[in-house]
């Protein structure tokens, strides 16, 4: 589900404006950036059990990441996996407000 402008306070920001300002995170871009940064590459290699030749092969598309090493690689990037459903829940909670007495008492969202 794509976010819509009406989901923003007062509909003040269009999706085109958001798309122009941000790029969606990419695992490929994150791996490329980390594996070409000497200060990060060594840690990733250690966590997934690679040597420098495997990094080169991975970056050129000649080698993949095994499913058993995926979690370690994602963690080494400083990323997490979260479901869209969970992220939608967080967005809804942030909009309503976790401490909203009205909603918690069954009166609906504050001000509505």
Secondary structure, DSSP 8 states (H G I E B T S, - for coil): ----GGGSGGG-S-HHHHHHH-----HHHHHHHHHTSHHHHHHHHHHHT--HHHHHHHHTTSS---GGGHHHHHHHTT-----HHHHHHHHHHHHH-TT-HHHHTTS-STT-
